[in-house]
Amino acid sequence: MKLKKISALALSGIMMFSTTNCGKTETQKEIRVYTSFFGARGTDISKDNDIQQIIAEKTGAMCKETWLKEQEDLSAVFSDMMVSNKYPDFLVPDSENCRKLINSGIFIPIDNYWDNYPNIKKFYSESEWNRIRNRDGHIYYIPLFSSCYGHDTATNHNDEAFWIQVRVLEWAGYPEIKTVDEYFDLIENYLKANPTSSDGTSYIGYEILANDSFFFSLDNPPMFLDGYPNDGSCIVDPEILEATDYNLSPTAEKWFRKLNEEYSKGIIDPECFVLTSDQYYSKLATGNVLGMVDQNWNFNSSVAELPPECTYIPLSITADKNIQGQYHSVSSFNDSTGLGITTSCNDIEGALQFLNDLLSPEILTLRFWGVKDIDYKVDENGIFYQTKKQAKKWRDPDYAKKHICLYNYFPYYFGMNPDGINAYCPSSQPSEFYKNLSDDVKRCFDAYGVKTFVEMLNKAEENSPWYPMWSYTPDENSESGKAMKQIDQLKHQYLPRIVMTEDFNSMWNEYVEEYGKINSQAYFDDLTQEVHRRKELTE
């Protein structure tokens, strides 16, 4: 942590820095400058970002953000840190390295201090904090993207779904698409009528991302197809509280058989299983991929510059029309990792104060709405809204980089703004969202009788106490941990081959036989115990 001297003058609601008065420099205010590293790809905040400077003036602190760079290996980055024993003040690791950092004593115990920082302590309920309490009884990190204030106000679906370009739906007259067969029939029919784009490039009917880093688009749709939410590693029967395996279910076999058929027809990109993540994103960025299964957070930045007719619409696809899909959830309490303060920080209490201040109502509004009258206006009822000019600027990447400071890998509430009147950000404000949609998407939503992407899916129900199970990772040396790793390796080895094979039955049977050699029940018994443990924390 370093100290930076800056001076401030309020001008039109924005704090201007390095100002002078009658030739004399104003009294300068010391600003604590912290460092951070986030184990994800993100966009750097420009130097002298407007709102970052305002937040710094109000809180007395700011943070220099560092993100995972292109071509950097995340595990290698953390290995280098551990070897050098040099860390930034704030750190957000992946789940594997989070546990290593805690066991190595690198994260400070937040709960030793939080009585003095009420915004941090009340960020989650006692039962939620207990889910991440370490064996020594302490809390070492703050889970991110998991705290809803008031109620869910999501208009965009940020999670997994079957996606289809809006122009495909428009071409077909906005049909009801409920099953896998209907989904692929739509793509096939569109390709027959429109084999190439206007520049003569062939369309890709369906794309798959399935490399070492991302595999969920290929292997977990059977869970959704049977009507379960995204527990990822298993399906949980809420009646008997048992975690069960869906990898060899009848629905899984039907899903991979369908992919095999579509691959043989040329509907699925023949290169899909050799693509790197960057190559996959590049293909989506061309606008020539009609559909895929993916998490919106994973692909949205790749398609941000596409024309409106290429907008991806989420569909709630299930194995049977009578099954209710559960694609949209209020939140996923990711207790496997989060933001921690490292022992390299020489001002722990100041760092905690910064986090506490970032969760104050005033700063939350600055982070996600910007500056009143410059980025948004307030009507006579206290409702926030943006003019067309403000909305356009707020969505401009260049303006965002120099002006907007989300600090989005630091804790924040989604759902409602702390005022209890507005949504936490413009894109979740119902009145703001629909009016800023493209005409292509408005026509689509009007045809289906909805106003948001979320409404194209199910209404989010209250999450089960154990949700989501993908956040649980067993000890790698336990029987459960060994089984989990073997299952993962086997799926990576076989599932692409199952999709590409010319003899599906033989390849599927071979996969089932090899799967049977794994002590998979040890893993699912362990998951069942975790289901019960999490449920008991809420009772």
C-alpha atoms as one frame of an Amber mdcrd trajectory, in Angstrom:
protein
   0.000   0.000   0.000   1.314   3.430  -0.982   0.260   6.992  -0.193  -0.631
   9.335  -3.030  -1.109  13.062  -2.595  -3.972  14.564  -4.590  -6.074  17.672
  -4.236  -9.779  18.018  -4.994 -12.240  20.677  -6.100 -15.938  19.985  -6.644
 -16.983  21.083 -10.139 -20.367  20.122 -11.650 -20.542  17.131  -9.355 -17.119
  15.747 -10.382 -14.044  16.027  -8.193 -11.213  17.566 -10.204  -7.701  16.800
  -9.016  -4.367  18.680  -9.035  -6.098  22.048  -8.942  -4.680  25.461  -8.079
  -6.146  28.582  -6.512  -4.743  32.023  -7.452  -1.484  30.407  -8.434  -1.223
  28.424  -5.196  -1.734  24.679  -4.966  -4.574  23.751  -2.624  -3.900  21.710
   0.485  -3.294  18.202  -0.786  -5.002  15.197   0.686  -3.172  11.947   1.206
  -4.856   9.027  -0.550  -3.977   5.463   0.361  -3.213   3.481  -2.798  -3.623
  -0.296  -2.602  -2.655  -2.991  -5.079  -4.677  -5.972  -6.252  -4.601  -8.965
  -8.571  -7.669 -10.730  -9.908  -7.412 -14.231 -11.340  -9.614 -13.340 -14.307
  -9.395 -11.301 -17.481 -10.645  -7.753 -17.136 -10.175  -4.177 -18.281  -7.747
  -1.862 -16.558  -9.092   1.368 -15.104  -7.527   4.355 -16.860  -5.149   6.511
 -14.891  -7.063   9.403 -13.328 -10.398   7.708 -13.988 -13.062  10.259 -13.004
 -15.162   8.220 -10.604 -12.189   6.371  -9.153 -10.825   9.787  -8.193 -14.148
  10.837  -6.651 -14.288   7.624  -4.629 -10.680   8.205  -3.555 -11.510  11.686
  -2.317 -14.551  10.464  -0.404 -12.950   7.341   1.115  -9.324   8.375   1.314
  -8.273   5.313  -0.694  -8.043   3.817  -4.160  -6.823   0.571  -5.664  -4.620
  -0.156  -8.645  -6.173  -3.187 -10.327  -4.162  -5.879 -12.100  -5.828  -8.615
 -14.156  -4.757 -11.900 -15.684  -3.176 -11.064 -19.033  -3.733 -12.823 -22.328
  -1.634 -15.986 -22.616  -0.824 -15.933 -18.892  -1.307 -19.206 -17.048  -3.224
 -18.630 -13.820  -1.556 -21.449 -11.891   1.873 -20.196 -12.951   1.049 -16.674
 -11.757   0.149 -17.920  -8.290   3.126 -20.290  -8.183   5.440 -17.335  -8.860
   3.784 -15.356  -6.067   4.203 -18.204  -3.614   7.857 -18.729  -4.541   8.682
 -15.028  -4.168   6.350 -14.637  -1.160   5.308 -11.269  -2.586   1.614 -10.515
  -2.934  -0.595  -7.522  -3.673  -2.760  -6.094  -0.897  -5.967  -7.606  -2.307
  -6.135 -10.928  -4.090  -8.866 -12.925  -5.853  -7.594 -16.436  -6.682  -9.321
 -19.375  -8.292 -10.769 -21.997  -5.929  -7.717 -24.275  -6.035  -5.248 -21.536
  -5.167  -7.598 -19.972  -2.626  -7.287 -23.058  -0.445  -3.500 -23.102  -0.890
  -3.218 -19.457   0.128  -5.278 -20.015   3.266  -3.294 -23.109   4.248  -0.061
 -21.191   3.682  -1.172 -18.365   5.965  -1.222 -15.745   3.193  -4.750 -14.408
   3.818  -5.499 -12.508   7.016  -8.559 -13.608   9.090 -11.154 -10.950   8.231
 -13.437 -11.844  11.127 -10.768 -10.807  13.644 -11.434  -7.215  12.560 -14.921
  -6.953  11.119 -16.715  -5.757  14.260 -15.224  -2.376  13.382 -16.441  -2.624
   9.777 -20.199  -3.301   9.871 -20.751  -3.079   6.108 -18.450  -6.072   5.672
 -19.913  -8.098   8.524 -23.513  -7.671   7.350 -22.660  -8.307   3.681 -23.722
 -11.938   4.190 -25.895 -13.701   6.745 -24.321 -15.675   9.573 -25.223 -18.972
   7.872 -23.615 -17.816   4.614 -20.425 -16.758   6.378 -20.397 -20.137   8.131
 -20.306 -21.862   4.747 -16.826 -20.474   4.169 -15.567 -20.610   7.739 -12.225
 -22.400   7.781 -11.479 -25.384  10.009  -9.675 -23.055  12.405 -12.916 -21.097
  12.814 -11.918 -17.997  10.806 -13.159 -16.241   7.653 -10.398 -15.503   5.151
 -12.148 -14.142   2.064 -15.332 -12.465   0.854 -17.271 -14.381  -1.830 -18.110
 -12.221  -4.835 -21.196 -11.798  -7.057 -23.361 -13.581  -4.501 -25.143 -10.991
  -2.363 -28.596  -9.765  -3.369 -30.039  -6.673  -1.691 -33.821  -6.602  -1.561
 -34.852  -8.740  -4.524 -33.459  -9.885  -7.848 -33.750  -7.177 -10.513 -31.806
  -8.940 -13.258 -32.821  -8.079 -16.802 -29.872  -9.784 -18.469 -29.321 -13.499
 -17.990 -25.656 -13.754 -17.076 -25.535 -17.518 -16.706 -25.950 -20.633 -18.824
 -28.580 -21.250 -21.485 -29.099 -22.433 -25.018 -28.473 -19.273 -27.082 -29.739
 -18.418 -30.559 -29.258 -15.281 -32.644 -32.307 -13.033 -32.776 -32.292 -12.978
 -36.578 -32.839 -16.748 -36.616 -35.928 -16.384 -34.432 -37.207 -13.502 -36.563
 -36.688 -15.484 -39.779 -38.715 -18.373 -38.335 -41.556 -16.127 -37.122 -40.621
 -16.307 -33.426 -41.596 -19.944 -32.773 -41.831 -21.600 -29.366 -38.624 -23.588
 -28.976 -38.703 -25.896 -25.961 -36.774 -29.087 -26.747 -33.343 -30.034 -28.073
 -34.881 -31.405 -31.272 -36.792 -28.165 -31.877 -33.664 -26.128 -31.220 -31.523
 -27.984 -33.729 -34.374 -28.192 -36.264 -34.547 -24.396 -36.170 -30.815 -24.089
 -36.837 -30.885 -26.699 -39.614 -33.821 -25.026 -41.365 -32.204 -21.617 -41.166
 -28.961 -22.976 -42.635 -30.814 -24.584 -45.530 -32.396 -21.254 -46.423 -29.351
 -19.126 -45.488 -26.123 -21.122 -45.867 -23.889 -18.041 -45.945 -23.797 -14.501
 -44.625 -24.023 -11.463 -46.895 -20.273 -11.545 -47.511 -20.382 -15.192 -48.609
 -18.965 -16.656 -45.375 -20.526 -19.936 -44.320 -22.507 -19.868 -41.105 -21.607
 -22.138 -38.191 -24.833 -23.659 -36.966 -23.661 -24.605 -33.485 -20.380 -24.002
 -31.677 -18.902 -25.772 -28.644 -16.225 -24.588 -26.240 -14.689 -27.680 -24.677
 -11.034 -27.248 -23.750  -9.152 -27.855 -20.519 -10.326 -24.579 -18.996 -13.964
 -24.656 -20.089 -15.934 -27.865 -20.451 -19.340 -27.092 -18.965 -20.938 -26.229
 -22.313 -20.475 -29.818 -23.371 -20.951 -31.907 -20.258 -23.567 -30.289 -18.021
 -26.611 -29.644 -20.288 -28.204 -32.985 -19.188 -28.686 -31.410 -15.745 -30.638
 -28.504 -17.258 -32.490 -30.719 -19.718 -33.942 -32.685 -16.799 -35.146 -29.475
 -15.174 -32.519 -28.947 -12.457 -30.646 -25.719 -11.622 -26.935 -25.354 -12.164
 -25.398 -27.349  -9.337 -22.774 -28.294 -11.910 -21.292 -31.395 -10.342 -24.525
 -33.231  -9.615 -28.290 -33.020  -9.405 -29.857 -32.808  -5.953 -33.225 -34.340
  -5.213 -34.821 -31.845  -2.780 -37.116 -34.513  -1.350 -34.463 -36.984  -0.253
 -31.516 -34.525  -0.116 -29.303 -36.792  -2.164 -26.677 -35.739  -4.706 -26.864
 -37.985  -7.754 -24.766 -38.477 -10.856 -26.180 -37.323 -14.195 -23.183 -38.225
 -16.358 -24.645 -41.544 -17.524 -28.341 -40.704 -17.231 -30.769 -41.530 -20.069
 -30.958 -37.804 -20.798 -27.157 -37.596 -20.996 -27.077 -40.421 -23.534 -29.786
 -38.723 -25.609 -27.935 -35.399 -25.435 -24.663 -36.803 -26.709 -26.421 -38.890
 -29.337 -28.043 -35.699 -30.613 -24.711 -33.880 -30.695 -23.254 -36.831 -32.586
 -26.044 -36.620 -35.175 -25.647 -32.862 -35.602 -21.876 -33.180 -35.892 -22.228
 -35.781 -38.642 -24.616 -33.443 -40.499 -22.082 -30.603 -40.386 -24.265 -28.402
 -38.166 -21.639 -28.351 -35.398 -18.320 -26.674 -36.151 -15.899 -29.499 -37.110
 -13.068 -27.549 -35.437 -14.845 -27.143 -32.101 -12.758 -29.645 -30.127  -9.407
 -28.149 -31.105 -10.318 -24.529 -30.381  -8.568 -22.520 -27.732 -10.772 -20.174
 -25.731  -9.493 -17.180 -27.718 -10.242 -18.920 -31.021 -13.762 -19.679 -29.801
 -14.315 -16.043 -28.815 -12.970 -14.924 -32.193 -15.461 -17.135 -34.025 -18.337
 -15.699 -32.017 -17.056 -12.195 -32.746 -17.549 -12.745 -36.500 -21.307 -12.952
 -35.988 -21.466 -16.152 -38.021 -22.188 -18.552 -35.133 -25.947 -19.084 -34.899
 -26.166 -20.896 -31.573 -24.351 -22.472 -28.659 -24.643 -23.402 -24.991 -22.542
 -21.138 -22.811 -22.482 -18.877 -19.785 -23.252 -15.299 -20.802 -20.449 -13.995
 -18.588 -18.043 -16.088 -20.625 -18.928 -14.841 -24.110 -20.662 -11.462 -23.767
 -17.570  -9.291 -24.196 -16.718 -11.177 -27.409 -20.000 -10.263 -29.071 -20.427
  -6.745 -27.694 -19.596  -5.108 -31.028 -21.835  -7.293 -33.212 -24.780  -5.705
 -35.042 -28.167  -5.960 -33.283 -29.461  -8.780 -35.503 -26.706 -11.004 -34.100
 -27.822 -10.539 -30.471 -28.029 -13.876 -28.662 -31.359 -14.741 -27.040 -31.456
 -17.329 -24.196 -33.818 -20.282 -24.527 -35.036 -22.626 -21.780 -34.458 -25.950
 -23.512 -35.456 -29.166 -21.731 -35.663 -32.854 -22.590 -39.452 -32.739 -22.679
 -41.999 -29.937 -23.144 -43.556 -30.856 -19.813 -40.331 -30.171 -17.912 -39.900
 -26.680 -16.437 -36.399 -25.375 -17.056 -34.368 -23.838 -14.229 -31.739 -21.840
 -16.056 -32.073 -18.568 -14.171 -31.305 -18.376 -10.464 -31.306 -15.458  -8.072
 -27.632 -15.915  -7.313 -24.923 -18.500  -7.011 -23.283 -18.303  -3.616 -19.772
 -19.133  -4.732 -18.137 -20.075  -1.464 -15.098 -21.632  -3.136 -13.129 -18.388
  -3.480 -13.346 -14.628  -3.120 -11.469 -11.450  -2.247  -8.842 -11.735   0.460
  -6.369  -9.355   2.079  -2.823 -10.719   2.094  -0.154 -10.598   4.746   1.870
  -8.389   2.364  -0.552  -5.560   3.104   1.014  -3.209   5.648  -2.238  -1.392
   6.407  -4.822  -4.098   7.074  -7.237  -1.843   8.927  -7.051   0.746   6.156
  -7.731  -1.955   3.569 -10.749  -3.158   5.531 -11.988   0.415   5.839 -11.731
   0.757   2.048 -13.863  -2.373   1.588 -16.323  -1.120   4.178 -16.584   2.246
   2.400 -17.076   0.606  -1.017 -20.225  -0.999   0.432 -21.706   2.281   1.684
 -24.863   3.488  -0.134 -23.217   6.609  -1.532 -20.227   4.753  -2.973 -22.329
   1.879  -4.336 -24.398   4.410  -6.281 -21.228   6.057  -7.598 -19.832   2.696
  -8.685 -22.897   1.510 -10.571 -24.861   4.633 -11.552 -22.136   7.252 -11.739
 -22.470  10.948 -10.968 -25.937  12.475 -10.540 -26.962  14.790 -13.408 -23.918
  13.743 -15.425 -24.554  10.000 -15.759 -28.182   9.826 -14.621 -31.067  11.965
 -13.441 -33.638  11.546 -10.670 -37.356  12.145 -11.179 -39.842  13.518  -8.639
 -40.416  10.014  -7.233 -36.742   9.317  -6.651 -36.476   7.022  -9.693 -33.118
   7.045 -11.451 -33.160   7.320 -15.237 -30.786   8.130 -18.082 -31.386  10.411
 -21.037 -30.581   8.978 -24.462 -27.287  10.854 -24.440 -26.395   9.596 -20.970
 -27.314   6.012 -21.804 -25.228   6.104 -24.983 -22.200   7.493 -23.168 -22.561
   5.009 -20.285 -22.352   2.149 -22.782 -19.413   3.615 -24.698 -16.270   1.521
 -23.924 -13.982   4.548 -24.215 -16.133   6.625 -21.870 -16.377   3.717 -19.453
 -12.628   3.280 -19.298 -11.906   6.892 -18.433 -14.991   7.646 -16.353 -16.714
   4.576 -14.829 -15.193   2.772 -11.848 -17.179  -0.344 -10.973 -14.473  -1.964
  -8.848 -16.403  -5.048  -9.926 -14.110  -7.624  -8.277 -14.624  -5.919  -4.954
 -17.802  -6.728  -2.968 -21.087  -5.204  -4.103 -24.794  -5.972  -3.906 -26.807
  -6.790  -6.963 -30.588  -6.572  -6.858 -31.736  -3.252  -5.414 -29.862  -0.055
  -4.728 -29.615   0.581  -0.955 -32.321   3.260  -1.334 -34.853   0.445  -1.829
 -36.355   2.291  -4.810 -33.978   1.722  -7.695 -32.137  -1.227  -9.159 -28.446
  -1.435  -8.367 -27.389  -0.440 -11.907 -28.959   1.067 -15.067 -29.138  -2.217
 -16.970 -31.267  -3.731 -14.183 -33.644  -0.741 -13.980 -36.775  -2.026 -15.791
 -37.743   1.336 -17.281 -34.204   1.930 -18.526 -33.530  -1.525 -19.892 -36.295
  -1.944 -22.450 -36.094   1.550 -23.906 -32.398   1.093 -24.718 -32.799  -2.211
 -26.546 -32.252  -2.450 -30.298 -35.322  -2.661 -32.526 -34.372  -6.263 -33.388
 -34.528  -7.343 -29.760 -37.640  -5.269 -29.029 -39.496  -7.015 -31.877 -38.411
 -10.364 -30.484 -39.445  -9.564 -26.924 -42.766  -8.130 -28.101 -43.460 -11.325
 -30.043 -42.853 -13.443 -26.952 -44.606 -11.039 -24.595 -41.552 -10.243 -22.462
 -39.471  -7.186 -21.609 -36.142  -8.733 -20.550 -33.760 -11.571 -21.378 -34.510
 -13.141 -18.017 -38.209 -13.354 -18.856 -37.329 -15.587 -21.798 -36.431 -18.155
 -19.141 -37.955 -19.282 -15.852 -38.827 -17.019 -12.962 -36.066 -17.364 -10.404
 -37.138 -19.183  -7.259 -35.453 -18.945  -3.880 -32.288 -21.000  -3.935 -31.959
 -24.199  -1.959 -29.616 -23.948   1.052 -26.991 -26.106  -0.656 -26.979 -24.281
  -3.991 -24.674 -24.339  -5.912 -22.830 -27.601  -5.402 -20.181 -26.746  -7.996
 -18.629 -24.480  -5.361 -17.635 -27.503  -3.286 -14.261 -29.128  -3.951 -13.202
 -32.197  -1.942  -9.685 -32.731  -0.661  -7.668 -33.907  -3.656  -6.105 -36.733
  -1.636  -9.420 -38.129  -0.401 -11.288 -40.930  -2.168 -13.859 -38.339  -3.168
 -11.209 -35.994  -4.572  -9.516 -38.778  -6.501 -12.838 -39.896  -7.977 -13.736
 -36.337  -8.988 -10.422 -35.944 -10.817 -10.810 -39.315 -12.563 -14.339 -38.441
 -13.703 -13.135 -35.117 -15.055 -10.227 -36.705 -16.924 -12.435 -39.419 -18.393
 -15.000 -36.911 -19.653 -12.303 -34.812 -21.293 -10.943 -37.935 -22.934 -14.207
 -39.448 -24.163 -16.943 -36.872 -24.665 -15.396 -35.139 -27.715 -14.761 -38.554
 -29.254 -18.372 -39.568 -28.561 -19.611 -36.487 -30.439 -17.304 -37.096 -33.420
 -17.474 -40.896 -33.719 -19.063 -42.715 -36.639 -20.209 -45.466 -34.269 -21.981
 -43.790 -31.375 -23.237 -46.975 -29.677 -19.804 -48.573 -29.451 -18.095 -45.415
 -28.219 -20.804 -44.682 -25.663 -20.659 -48.247 -24.323 -16.878 -48.001 -24.023
 -17.255 -44.741 -22.103 -19.807 -46.303 -19.742 -17.512 -49.271 -19.144 -14.535
 -47.045 -18.314 -16.697 -44.849 -16.098 -17.737 -47.922 -14.150 -14.114 -48.526
 -13.162 -14.089 -45.305 -11.145 -15.268 -45.272  -7.548 -17.674 -42.482  -8.468
 -20.012 -43.227  -5.558 -17.356 -41.986  -3.127 -17.605 -38.587  -4.762 -21.405
 -38.420  -4.805 -21.653 -39.691  -1.218 -19.322 -36.852  -0.258 -21.488 -34.358
  -2.155 -24.550 -35.661  -0.335 -22.819 -35.045   3.006 -22.064 -31.492   1.871
 -25.725 -30.983   0.927 -26.743 -31.966   4.463 -24.017 -29.809   6.040 -25.113
 -26.710   4.138 -28.755 -27.305   4.919 -28.017 -27.684   8.615 -26.254 -24.300
   8.627 -29.560 -22.621   7.777 -31.621 -24.409  10.450
